[in-house]
Amino acid sequence: MIMIEIGIKHSSQLTVTQEVTALNLGSGDMPVLATPAMMALMENAAMLAVAPYLPEGLTTVGGHIESSHLRPSKLGDVVIATAMVTKVDGKKIEFAVQARCGETLLGEGSHLRFIVNRNKFMARLHED
């Protein structure tokens, strides 16, 4: 039985480098943190929040993410994304996510992940 409780949370961190800028990822044309990179950091925080509670062979995959991106982050800024479990429904886990640079809120939203069997999930890629 999987015991994932509401309120479990985790924070993931990244430093804004050239690799995660909008200019480099193609989501914009300025050297600031790309929205897809911020959202990936939010997903990472959610994945890591529940990973310790999953039996061997199980993992989570993202199903939906929705977030604002309110402020830019420049090269060298440290961004911290936090994900907190808000609802568990069988294999479906919902999170509140947010990203901050210091005290400044960069973005916030919601994220949905599904618990899957890693081997079965990967085997489906080879079907058809």
The first five atom37 places (N, CA, C, CB, O) and aatype in JSON, in Angstrom:
{
  "aatype": [12, 9, 12, 9, 6, 9, 7, 9, 11, 8, 15, 15, 5, 10, 16, 19, 16, 5, 6, 19, 16, 0, 10, 2, 10, 7, 15, 7, 3, 12, 14, 19, 10, 0, 16, 14, 0, 12, 12, 0, 10, 12, 6, 2, 0, 0, 12, 10, 0, 19, 0, 14, 18, 10, 14, 6, 7, 10, 16, 16, 19, 7, 7, 8, 9, 6, 15, 15, 8, 10, 1, 14, 15, 11, 10, 7, 3, 19, 19, 9, 0, 16, 0, 12, 19, 16, 11, 19, 3, 7, 11, 11, 9, 6, 13, 0, 19, 5, 0, 1, 4, 7, 6, 16, 10, 10, 7, 6, 7, 15, 8, 10, 1, 13, 9, 19, 2, 1, 2, 11, 13, 12, 0, 1, 10, 8, 6, 3],
  "atom_mask": [
    [1, 1, 1, 1, 1],
    [1, 1, 1, 1, 1],
    [1, 1, 1, 1, 1],
    [1, 1, 1, 1, 1],
    [1, 1, 1, 1, 1],
    [1, 1, 1, 1, 1],
    [1, 1, 1, 0, 1],
    [1, 1, 1, 1, 1],
    [1, 1, 1, 1, 1],
    [1, 1, 1, 1, 1],
    [1, 1, 1, 1, 1],
    [1, 1, 1, 1, 1],
    [1, 1, 1, 1, 1],
    [1, 1, 1, 1, 1],
    [1, 1, 1, 1, 1],
    [1, 1, 1, 1, 1],
    [1, 1, 1, 1, 1],
    [1, 1, 1, 1, 1],
    [1, 1, 1, 1, 1],
    [1, 1, 1, 1, 1],
    [1, 1, 1, 1, 1],
    [1, 1, 1, 1, 1],
    [1, 1, 1, 1, 1],
    [1, 1, 1, 1, 1],
    [1, 1, 1, 1, 1],
    [1, 1, 1, 0, 1],
    [1, 1, 1, 1, 1],
    [1, 1, 1, 0, 1],
    [1, 1, 1, 1, 1],
    [1, 1, 1, 1, 1],
    [1, 1, 1, 1, 1],
    [1, 1, 1, 1, 1],
    [1, 1, 1, 1, 1],
    [1, 1, 1, 1, 1],
    [1, 1, 1, 1, 1],
    [1, 1, 1, 1, 1],
    [1, 1, 1, 1, 1],
    [1, 1, 1, 1, 1],
    [1, 1, 1, 1, 1],
    [1, 1, 1, 1, 1],
    [1, 1, 1, 1, 1],
    [1, 1, 1, 1, 1],
    [1, 1, 1, 1, 1],
    [1, 1, 1, 1, 1],
    [1, 1, 1, 1, 1],
    [1, 1, 1, 1, 1],
    [1, 1, 1, 1, 1],
    [1, 1, 1, 1, 1],
    [1, 1, 1, 1, 1],
    [1, 1, 1, 1, 1],
    [1, 1, 1, 1, 1],
    [1, 1, 1, 1, 1],
    [1, 1, 1, 1, 1],
    [1, 1, 1, 1, 1],
    [1, 1, 1, 1, 1],
    [1, 1, 1, 1, 1],
    [1, 1, 1, 0, 1],
    [1, 1, 1, 1, 1],
    [1, 1, 1, 1, 1],
    [1, 1, 1, 1, 1],
    [1, 1, 1, 1, 1],
    [1, 1, 1, 0, 1],
    [1, 1, 1, 0, 1],
    [1, 1, 1, 1, 1],
    [1, 1, 1, 1, 1],
    [1, 1, 1, 1, 1],
    [1, 1, 1, 1, 1],
    [1, 1, 1, 1, 1],
    [1, 1, 1, 1, 1],
    [1, 1, 1, 1, 1],
    [1, 1, 1, 1, 1],
    [1, 1, 1, 1, 1],
    [1, 1, 1, 1, 1],
    [1, 1, 1, 1, 1],
    [1, 1, 1, 1, 1],
    [1, 1, 1, 0, 1],
    [1, 1, 1, 1, 1],
    [1, 1, 1, 1, 1],
    [1, 1, 1, 1, 1],
    [1, 1, 1, 1, 1],
    [1, 1, 1, 1, 1],
    [1, 1, 1, 1, 1],
    [1, 1, 1, 1, 1],
    [1, 1, 1, 1, 1],
    [1, 1, 1, 1, 1],
    [1, 1, 1, 1, 1],
    [1, 1, 1, 1, 1],
    [1, 1, 1, 1, 1],
    [1, 1, 1, 1, 1],
    [1, 1, 1, 0, 1],
    [1, 1, 1, 1, 1],
    [1, 1, 1, 1, 1],
    [1, 1, 1, 1, 1],
    [1, 1, 1, 1, 1],
    [1, 1, 1, 1, 1],
    [1, 1, 1, 1, 1],
    [1, 1, 1, 1, 1],
    [1, 1, 1, 1, 1],
    [1, 1, 1, 1, 1],
    [1, 1, 1, 1, 1],
    [1, 1, 1, 1, 1],
    [1, 1, 1, 0, 1],
    [1, 1, 1, 1, 1],
    [1, 1, 1, 1, 1],
    [1, 1, 1, 1, 1],
    [1, 1, 1, 1, 1],
    [1, 1, 1, 0, 1],
    [1, 1, 1, 1, 1],
    [1, 1, 1, 0, 1],
    [1, 1, 1, 1, 1],
    [1, 1, 1, 1, 1],
    [1, 1, 1, 1, 1],
    [1, 1, 1, 1, 1],
    [1, 1, 1, 1, 1],
    [1, 1, 1, 1, 1],
    [1, 1, 1, 1, 1],
    [1, 1, 1, 1, 1],
    [1, 1, 1, 1, 1],
    [1, 1, 1, 1, 1],
    [1, 1, 1, 1, 1],
    [1, 1, 1, 1, 1],
    [1, 1, 1, 1, 1],
    [1, 1, 1, 1, 1],
    [1, 1, 1, 1, 1],
    [1, 1, 1, 1, 1],
    [1, 1, 1, 1, 1],
    [1, 1, 1, 1, 1],
    [1, 1, 1, 1, 1]
  ],
  "atom_positions": [
    [[0.84, -1.19, 0.0], [0.0, 0.0, 0.0], [0.88, 1.25, 0.0], [-0.95, 0.0, 1.22], [1.87, 1.33, 0.73]],
    [[0.52, 2.21, -0.81], [1.28, 3.46, -0.93], [0.68, 4.49, 0.02], [1.27, 3.99, -2.41], [-0.53, 4.74, 0.01]],
    [[1.55, 5.08, 0.84], [1.09, 6.07, 1.81], [1.64, 7.45, 1.47], [1.5, 5.66, 3.25], [2.68, 7.86, 1.99]],
    [[0.95, 8.15, 0.61], [1.32, 9.52, 0.27], [0.28, 10.42, 0.91], [1.41, 9.75, -1.29], [-0.91, 10.32, 0.63]],
    [[0.74, 11.3, 1.78], [-0.17, 12.14, 2.54], [-0.2, 13.57, 2.02], [0.21, 12.14, 4.0], [0.79, 14.08, 1.5]],
    [[-1.35, 14.2, 2.17], [-1.48, 15.61, 1.85], [-0.51, 16.39, 2.75], [-2.96, 16.1, 2.04], [-0.38, 16.1, 3.94]],
    [[0.16, 17.36, 2.16], [1.1, 18.18, 2.92], [2.55, 17.81, 2.69], [0.0, 0.0, 0.0], [3.44, 18.61, 3.0]],
    [[2.82, 16.62, 2.14], [4.21, 16.26, 1.82], [4.74, 17.28, 0.83], [4.32, 14.8, 1.24], [4.05, 17.63, -0.13]],
    [[5.96, 17.76, 1.07], [6.52, 18.73, 0.12], [8.01, 18.56, -0.05], [6.21, 20.14, 0.57], [8.69, 17.91, 0.74]],
    [[8.49, 19.17, -1.11], [9.92, 19.14, -1.43], [10.24, 20.42, -2.2], [10.31, 17.86, -2.26], [9.39, 20.97, -2.9]],
    [[11.49, 20.87, -2.05], [11.97, 22.03, -2.82], [13.18, 21.62, -3.64], [12.33, 23.21, -1.88], [14.07, 20.92, -3.16]],
    [[13.2, 22.07, -4.89], [14.32, 21.86, -5.79], [14.87, 23.22, -6.19], [13.89, 21.03, -7.05], [14.14, 24.21, -6.24]],
    [[16.16, 23.26, -6.46], [16.84, 24.53, -6.7], [17.66, 24.49, -7.98], [17.74, 24.88, -5.51], [18.2, 23.45, -8.34]],
    [[17.75, 25.63, -8.64], [18.67, 25.76, -9.76], [19.2, 27.18, -9.81], [17.99, 25.4, -11.09], [18.56, 28.12, -9.35]],
    [[20.39, 27.31, -10.36], [20.98, 28.61, -10.63], [20.76, 28.9, -12.11], [22.51, 28.66, -10.25], [21.02, 28.05, -12.95]],
    [[20.29, 30.1, -12.41], [20.03, 30.46, -13.8], [21.36, 30.56, -14.55], [19.23, 31.8, -13.9], [22.21, 31.4, -14.25]],
    [[21.52, 29.67, -15.52], [22.7, 29.66, -16.38], [22.23, 29.85, -17.82], [23.52, 28.32, -16.23], [21.03, 29.84, -18.09]],
    [[23.16, 30.01, -18.71], [22.84, 30.19, -20.13], [21.99, 29.02, -20.65], [24.14, 30.31, -20.95], [21.12, 29.22, -21.5]],
    [[22.24, 27.82, -20.14], [21.53, 26.63, -20.62], [20.03, 26.67, -20.38], [22.1, 25.41, -19.97], [19.27, 26.06, -21.14]],
    [[19.57, 27.37, -19.34], [18.14, 27.39, -19.01], [17.47, 28.72, -19.34], [17.96, 27.08, -17.54], [16.39, 29.02, -18.83]],
    [[18.09, 29.5, -20.2], [17.48, 30.78, -20.58], [16.47, 30.58, -21.71], [18.56, 31.78, -21.01], [16.53, 29.6, -22.46]],
    [[15.56, 31.52, -21.8], [14.56, 31.52, -22.87], [15.26, 31.57, -24.23], [13.58, 32.7, -22.73], [14.82, 30.92, -25.18]],
    [[16.33, 32.33, -24.32], [17.09, 32.44, -25.56], [17.63, 31.08, -25.98], [18.24, 33.46, -25.4], [17.54, 30.71, -27.16]],
    [[18.19, 30.34, -25.06], [18.78, 29.04, -25.37], [17.73, 27.96, -25.64], [19.68, 28.6, -24.24], [17.92, 27.14, -26.54]],
    [[16.63, 27.96, -24.87], [15.61, 26.94, -25.04], [14.63, 27.24, -26.17], [14.85, 26.77, -23.75], [13.84, 26.38, -26.56]],
    [[14.68, 28.47, -26.69], [13.81, 28.82, -27.81], [12.42, 29.25, -27.42], [0.0, 0.0, 0.0], [11.54, 29.35, -28.27]],
    [[12.2, 29.5, -26.13], [10.86, 29.93, -25.7], [10.74, 31.45, -25.65], [10.53, 29.34, -24.33], [9.68, 31.98, -25.34]],
    [[11.82, 32.13, -25.94], [11.86, 33.59, -25.95], [13.18, 34.02, -26.54], [0.0, 0.0, 0.0], [13.98, 33.19, -26.98]],
    [[13.42, 35.33, -26.55], [14.66, 35.81, -27.17], [15.5, 36.67, -26.24], [14.34, 36.59, -28.41], [16.27, 37.53, -26.68]],
    [[15.35, 36.42, -24.92], [16.15, 37.16, -23.95], [16.86, 36.18, -23.01], [15.28, 38.15, -23.15], [16.39, 35.07, -22.79]],
    [[18.0, 36.61, -22.44], [18.77, 35.74, -21.54], [18.25, 35.77, -20.1], [20.23, 36.15, -21.55], [18.94, 36.2, -19.18]],
    [[17.0, 35.29, -19.93], [16.36, 35.18, -18.62], [15.87, 33.74, -18.46], [15.17, 36.21, -18.46], [15.8, 33.0, -19.44]],
    [[15.52, 33.35, -17.23], [15.03, 31.99, -16.99], [13.83, 31.7, -17.9], [14.64, 31.81, -15.52], [12.86, 32.45, -17.92]],
    [[13.92, 30.61, -18.63], [12.83, 30.2, -19.53], [11.67, 29.64, -18.71], [13.33, 29.14, -20.54], [11.87, 28.95, -17.72]],
    [[10.47, 29.95, -19.13], [9.29, 29.4, -18.48], [9.33, 27.87, -18.46], [8.02, 29.89, -19.18], [9.03, 27.28, -17.42]],
    [[9.69, 27.19, -19.57], [9.75, 25.72, -19.5], [10.76, 25.22, -18.46], [10.11, 25.16, -20.86], [10.55, 24.17, -17.87]],
    [[11.84, 25.94, -18.25], [12.84, 25.53, -17.24], [12.27, 25.71, -15.83], [14.15, 26.35, -17.4], [12.51, 24.87, -14.96]],
    [[11.53, 26.78, -15.61], [10.91, 26.99, -14.3], [9.89, 25.88, -14.03], [10.23, 28.38, -14.24], [9.81, 25.36, -12.92]],
    [[9.12, 25.54, -15.05], [8.09, 24.51, -14.87], [8.73, 23.13, -14.69], [7.13, 24.5, -16.07], [8.21, 22.3, -13.94]],
    [[9.84, 22.88, -15.36], [10.54, 21.61, -15.17], [11.06, 21.5, -13.74], [11.71, 21.48, -16.17], [11.05, 20.42, -13.16]],
    [[11.51, 22.61, -13.18], [11.98, 22.61, -11.79], [10.82, 22.32, -10.84], [12.64, 23.97, -11.45], [11.0, 21.61, -9.85]],
    [[9.64, 22.85, -11.13], [8.44, 22.56, -10.34], [8.11, 21.07, -10.42], [7.24, 23.41, -10.82], [7.8, 20.44, -9.41]],
    [[8.18, 20.5, -11.62], [7.92, 19.06, -11.79], [8.93, 18.23, -11.02], [7.94, 18.68, -13.27], [8.58, 17.22, -10.41]],
    [[10.19, 18.66, -11.06], [11.23, 17.95, -10.34], [10.94, 17.93, -8.85], [12.6, 18.58, -10.6], [11.1, 16.9, -8.19]],
    [[10.51, 19.07, -8.3], [10.18, 19.14, -6.88], [9.03, 18.19, -6.54], [9.82, 20.58, -6.47], [9.06, 17.53, -5.5]],
    [[8.03, 18.12, -7.41], [6.89, 17.24, -7.17], [7.32, 15.77, -7.23], [5.78, 17.51, -8.2], [6.94, 14.97, -6.37]],
    [[8.11, 15.42, -8.25], [8.58, 14.05, -8.38], [9.37, 13.62, -7.15], [9.45, 13.9, -9.64], [9.16, 12.53, -6.62]],
    [[10.27, 14.49, -6.69], [11.11, 14.15, -5.55], [10.34, 14.16, -4.23], [12.27, 15.11, -5.46], [10.73, 13.48, -3.28]],
    [[9.24, 14.92, -4.16], [8.44, 14.96, -2.93], [7.87, 13.59, -2.6], [7.31, 15.98, -3.05], [7.85, 13.19, -1.44]],
    [[7.42, 12.87, -3.61], [6.74, 11.59, -3.35], [7.63, 10.37, -3.6], [5.52, 11.49, -4.21], [7.27, 9.27, -3.19]],
    [[8.75, 10.54, -4.24], [9.62, 9.4, -4.57], [9.96, 8.51, -3.38], [10.9, 9.9, -5.18], [9.94, 7.29, -3.52]],
    [[10.26, 9.07, -2.2], [10.61, 8.21, -1.07], [9.46, 7.33, -0.57], [11.1, 9.06, 0.07], [9.68, 6.37, 0.17]],
    [[8.23, 7.64, -0.97], [7.06, 6.92, -0.49], [6.6, 5.82, -1.46], [5.92, 7.89, -0.24], [5.63, 5.11, -1.18]],
    [[7.28, 5.7, -2.6], [6.87, 4.73, -3.6], [7.69, 3.45, -3.49], [7.02, 5.32, -5.0], [8.9, 3.49, -3.3]],
    [[7.02, 2.3, -3.6], [7.75, 1.03, -3.59], [8.69, 0.94, -4.8], [6.77, -0.16, -3.58], [8.48, 1.62, -5.8]],
    [[9.7, 0.1, -4.68], [10.64, -0.1, -5.78], [9.88, -0.51, -7.04], [11.7, -1.16, -5.41], [8.96, -1.33, -6.99]],
    [[10.28, 0.06, -8.15], [9.64, -0.25, -9.43], [8.57, 0.75, -9.83], [0.0, 0.0, 0.0], [8.15, 0.77, -10.99]],
    [[8.12, 1.58, -8.89], [7.13, 2.59, -9.21], [7.78, 3.96, -9.26], [5.99, 2.59, -8.17], [8.77, 4.22, -8.59]],
    [[7.21, 4.82, -10.08], [7.66, 6.2, -10.19], [6.44, 7.05, -10.52], [8.79, 6.36, -11.29], [5.32, 6.53, -10.57]],
    [[6.63, 8.33, -10.74], [5.53, 9.19, -11.17], [5.89, 9.85, -12.48], [5.19, 10.26, -10.09], [7.06, 10.09, -12.78]],
    [[4.86, 10.15, -13.26], [5.04, 10.88, -14.51], [4.08, 12.07, -14.5], [4.78, 9.96, -15.76], [3.0, 12.0, -13.93]],
    [[4.51, 13.14, -15.14], [3.68, 14.33, -15.2], [2.51, 14.14, -16.15], [0.0, 0.0, 0.0], [2.65, 13.55, -17.22]],
    [[1.36, 14.66, -15.74], [0.16, 14.58, -16.57], [-0.34, 15.95, -16.98], [0.0, 0.0, 0.0], [-0.94, 16.1, -18.05]],
    [[-0.1, 16.95, -16.14], [-0.57, 18.31, -16.44], [0.18, 19.26, -15.52], [-2.12, 18.44, -16.25], [0.46, 18.94, -14.37]],
    [[0.49, 20.43, -16.05], [1.05, 21.49, -15.22], [0.52, 22.82, -15.72], [2.62, 21.47, -15.24], [0.39, 23.06, -16.92]],
    [[0.21, 23.66, -14.78], [-0.31, 24.99, -15.09], [0.34, 25.97, -14.12], [-1.88, 25.04, -14.98], [0.3, 25.78, -12.9]],
    [[0.95, 27.02, -14.65], [1.63, 27.97, -13.78], [1.7, 29.34, -14.42], [3.02, 27.48, -13.45], [1.8, 29.49, -15.63]],
    [[1.63, 30.34, -13.56], [1.94, 31.69, -14.0], [3.46, 31.83, -14.06], [1.3, 32.77, -13.05], [4.18, 31.02, -13.47]],
    [[3.94, 32.83, -14.75], [5.36, 33.21, -14.7], [5.34, 34.73, -14.62], [6.21, 32.67, -15.97], [5.2, 35.42, -15.63]],
    [[5.5, 35.24, -13.38], [5.22, 36.64, -13.08], [6.4, 37.59, -13.21], [4.7, 36.73, -11.72], [6.22, 38.77, -13.52]],
    [[7.61, 37.08, -12.98], [8.79, 37.93, -12.97], [9.96, 37.22, -13.63], [9.16, 38.33, -11.53], [10.05, 36.0, -13.59]],
    [[10.85, 38.0, -14.25], [12.03, 37.39, -14.87], [13.12, 37.11, -13.83], [12.59, 38.3, -15.97], [13.15, 37.71, -12.76]],
    [[14.0, 36.18, -14.19], [15.17, 35.87, -13.36], [16.39, 35.96, -14.25], [15.05, 34.44, -12.69], [16.41, 35.42, -15.35]],
    [[17.41, 36.65, -13.76], [18.61, 36.89, -14.57], [19.66, 35.81, -14.33], [19.2, 38.27, -14.25], [19.56, 35.02, -13.39]],
    [[20.65, 35.79, -15.19], [21.77, 34.87, -15.04], [22.36, 35.01, -13.64], [22.85, 35.12, -16.12], [22.59, 36.13, -13.17]],
    [[22.6, 33.89, -12.99], [23.17, 33.89, -11.64], [22.15, 33.83, -10.53], [0.0, 0.0, 0.0], [22.49, 33.49, -9.4]],
    [[20.89, 34.15, -10.83], [19.85, 34.07, -9.79], [19.65, 32.61, -9.36], [18.52, 34.67, -10.3], [19.78, 31.7, -10.17]],
    [[19.33, 32.41, -8.09], [19.01, 31.08, -7.57], [17.49, 31.0, -7.45], [19.72, 30.8, -6.18], [16.86, 31.82, -6.78]],
    [[16.92, 30.0, -8.1], [15.47, 29.81, -8.12], [15.15, 28.53, -7.34], [14.91, 29.73, -9.59], [15.78, 27.49, -7.55]],
    [[14.19, 28.62, -6.45], [13.76, 27.47, -5.67], [12.29, 27.2, -5.97], [13.98, 27.7, -4.14], [11.43, 28.07, -5.8]],
    [[12.01, 25.98, -6.43], [10.63, 25.56, -6.69], [10.2, 24.61, -5.57], [10.49, 24.87, -8.1], [10.96, 23.73, -5.17]],
    [[8.99, 24.81, -5.1], [8.45, 23.95, -4.05], [7.14, 23.34, -4.54], [8.22, 24.76, -2.74], [6.3, 24.01, -5.13]],
    [[6.99, 22.05, -4.28], [5.76, 21.34, -4.61], [5.21, 20.72, -3.33], [6.0, 20.24, -5.7], [5.95, 20.14, -2.54]],
    [[3.9, 20.84, -3.13], [3.24, 20.25, -1.96], [2.03, 19.44, -2.42], [2.82, 21.36, -0.95], [1.22, 19.91, -3.21]],
    [[1.92, 18.23, -1.9], [0.79, 17.37, -2.23], [-0.49, 18.0, -1.67], [0.99, 15.93, -1.66], [-0.56, 18.34, -0.48]],
    [[-1.5, 18.16, -2.54], [-2.78, 18.73, -2.11], [-3.93, 17.73, -2.2], [-3.1, 19.95, -2.94], [-4.96, 17.91, -1.55]],
    [[-3.75, 16.66, -3.01], [-4.82, 15.67, -3.16], [-4.22, 14.38, -3.68], [-5.94, 16.19, -4.11], [-3.34, 14.38, -4.54]],
    [[-4.7, 13.27, -3.14], [-4.31, 11.95, -3.62], [-5.58, 11.17, -3.93], [-3.41, 11.18, -2.57], [-6.47, 11.05, -3.08]],
    [[-5.66, 10.66, -5.14], [-6.83, 9.89, -5.57], [-6.32, 8.67, -6.34], [-7.8, 10.76, -6.46], [-6.14, 8.72, -7.55]],
    [[-6.11, 7.59, -5.61], [-5.56, 6.39, -6.24], [-4.15, 6.65, -6.76], [0.0, 0.0, 0.0], [-3.25, 6.97, -5.99]],
    [[-3.98, 6.51, -8.07], [-2.66, 6.73, -8.68], [-2.45, 8.17, -9.12], [-2.49, 5.8, -9.87], [-1.43, 8.5, -9.72]],
    [[-3.41, 9.02, -8.83], [-3.36, 10.43, -9.23], [-2.98, 11.29, -8.04], [-4.72, 10.88, -9.82], [-3.6, 11.21, -6.98]],
    [[-1.94, 12.12, -8.22], [-1.47, 13.0, -7.14], [-1.47, 14.44, -7.65], [-0.04, 12.58, -6.65], [-0.91, 14.73, -8.7]],
    [[-2.1, 15.31, -6.9], [-2.14, 16.73, -7.26], [-1.23, 17.52, -6.32], [-3.59, 17.28, -7.21], [-1.13, 17.21, -5.13]],
    [[-0.59, 18.53, -6.88], [0.36, 19.37, -6.14], [0.05, 20.84, -6.35], [1.8, 19.06, -6.58], [-0.44, 21.24, -7.41]],
    [[0.35, 21.64, -5.33], [0.46, 23.09, -5.49], [1.95, 23.34, -5.7], [-0.12, 23.9, -4.22], [2.79, 22.82, -4.97]],
    [[2.28, 24.14, -6.71], [3.68, 24.41, -7.02], [3.91, 25.92, -7.06], [4.08, 23.77, -8.36], [3.03, 26.7, -7.39]],
    [[5.14, 26.28, -6.7], [5.53, 27.68, -6.81], [7.04, 27.76, -6.98], [5.07, 28.49, -5.57], [7.78, 26.86, -6.57]],
    [[7.47, 28.86, -7.58], [8.9, 29.12, -7.74], [9.18, 30.51, -7.19], [9.34, 29.01, -9.24], [8.42, 31.46, -7.38]],
    [[10.31, 30.61, -6.49], [10.71, 31.87, -5.88], [12.19, 32.14, -6.13], [10.42, 31.86, -4.37], [12.99, 31.22, -6.3]],
    [[12.52, 33.4, -6.16], [13.91, 33.85, -6.16], [14.01, 34.74, -4.92], [14.31, 34.63, -7.51], [13.54, 35.88, -4.93]],
    [[14.62, 34.21, -3.86], [14.6, 34.92, -2.58], [13.16, 34.99, -2.11], [0.0, 0.0, 0.0], [12.48, 33.97, -2.05]],
    [[12.7, 36.18, -1.76], [11.32, 36.36, -1.31], [10.36, 36.64, -2.47], [11.24, 37.5, -0.32], [9.15, 36.71, -2.26]],
    [[10.89, 36.8, -3.68], [10.07, 37.16, -4.83], [9.41, 35.94, -5.45], [10.91, 37.88, -5.87], [10.08, 34.98, -5.82]],
    [[8.09, 35.98, -5.55], [7.34, 34.91, -6.19], [7.51, 35.05, -7.7], [5.84, 34.96, -5.79], [7.17, 36.08, -8.28]],
    [[8.03, 34.0, -8.33], [8.22, 34.02, -9.78], [7.02, 33.42, -10.51], [9.49, 33.24, -10.16], [6.65, 33.88, -11.59]],
    [[6.44, 32.4, -9.91], [5.3, 31.76, -10.54], [4.67, 30.77, -9.59], [0.0, 0.0, 0.0], [5.3, 30.3, -8.64]],
    [[3.39, 30.46, -9.84], [2.69, 29.48, -9.01], [1.58, 28.85, -9.81], [2.14, 30.14, -7.72], [1.05, 29.43, -10.76]],
    [[1.24, 27.62, -9.39], [0.18, 26.94, -10.11], [-0.08, 25.57, -9.53], [0.0, 0.0, 0.0], [0.06, 25.34, -8.33]],
    [[-0.47, 24.64, -10.41], [-0.81, 23.29, -9.98], [-0.16, 22.28, -10.92], [-2.34, 23.09, -9.94], [0.14, 22.58, -12.08]],
    [[0.04, 21.09, -10.4], [0.69, 20.03, -11.17], [0.02, 18.7, -10.82], [2.23, 19.97, -10.89], [-0.31, 18.45, -9.66]],
    [[-0.16, 17.86, -11.83], [-0.76, 16.54, -11.68], [0.25, 15.49, -12.1], [-2.07, 16.42, -12.51], [0.85, 15.59, -13.17]],
    [[0.44, 14.48, -11.25], [1.32, 13.36, -11.58], [0.57, 12.06, -11.37], [2.61, 13.4, -10.71], [-0.37, 11.98, -10.57]],
    [[0.99, 11.04, -12.1], [0.4, 9.72, -12.0], [1.46, 8.72, -11.56], [-0.23, 9.29, -13.33], [2.6, 8.76, -12.04]],
    [[1.1, 7.82, -10.66], [1.99, 6.74, -10.25], [1.93, 5.66, -11.32], [1.6, 6.17, -8.84], [0.84, 5.22, -11.7]],
    [[3.1, 5.23, -11.8], [3.16, 4.19, -12.83], [4.24, 3.17, -12.48], [3.44, 4.82, -14.21], [5.17, 3.45, -11.72]],
    [[4.08, 1.98, -13.04], [5.12, 0.98, -12.96], [6.14, 1.34, -14.04], [4.55, -0.48, -13.15], [5.81, 1.4, -15.22]],
    [[7.37, 1.56, -13.63], [8.42, 2.03, -14.53], [8.6, 1.09, -15.74], [9.74, 2.15, -13.76], [8.65, 1.56, -16.88]],
    [[8.69, -0.22, -15.5], [8.93, -1.18, -16.59], [7.76, -1.26, -17.56], [9.22, -2.55, -16.01], [7.96, -1.29, -18.77]],
    [[6.54, -1.29, -17.03], [5.35, -1.34, -17.9], [5.24, -0.07, -18.73], [4.07, -1.55, -17.06], [4.89, -0.11, -19.91]],
    [[5.53, 1.05, -18.12], [5.46, 2.34, -18.82], [6.43, 2.36, -19.99], [5.75, 3.5, -17.85], [6.07, 2.75, -21.1]],
    [[7.66, 1.95, -19.74], [8.69, 1.96, -20.78], [8.37, 0.92, -21.87], [10.07, 1.68, -20.17], [8.66, 1.16, -23.04]],
    [[7.79, -0.23, -21.49], [7.45, -1.27, -22.47], [6.41, -0.76, -23.45], [6.94, -2.53, -21.75], [6.41, -1.16, -24.62]],
    [[5.52, 0.12, -23.01], [4.47, 0.66, -23.88], [5.07, 1.49, -25.02], [3.49, 1.5, -23.07], [4.42, 1.67, -26.05]],
    [[6.27, 1.99, -24.85], [6.9, 2.78, -25.92], [7.22, 1.92, -27.13], [8.17, 3.45, -25.4], [7.35, 2.43, -28.24]],
    [[7.34, 0.62, -26.92], [7.74, -0.29, -27.99], [6.56, -1.03, -28.61], [8.74, -1.29, -27.46], [6.75, -1.89, -29.47]],
    [[5.34, -0.69, -28.18], [4.14, -1.29, -28.75], [3.79, -0.6, -30.04], [2.96, -1.22, -27.76], [4.3, 0.49, -30.33]],
    [[2.93, -1.21, -30.82], [2.41, -0.7, -32.1], [3.23, -1.15, -33.22], [2.33, 0.78, -32.11], [2.93, -0.82, -34.37]]
  ]
}
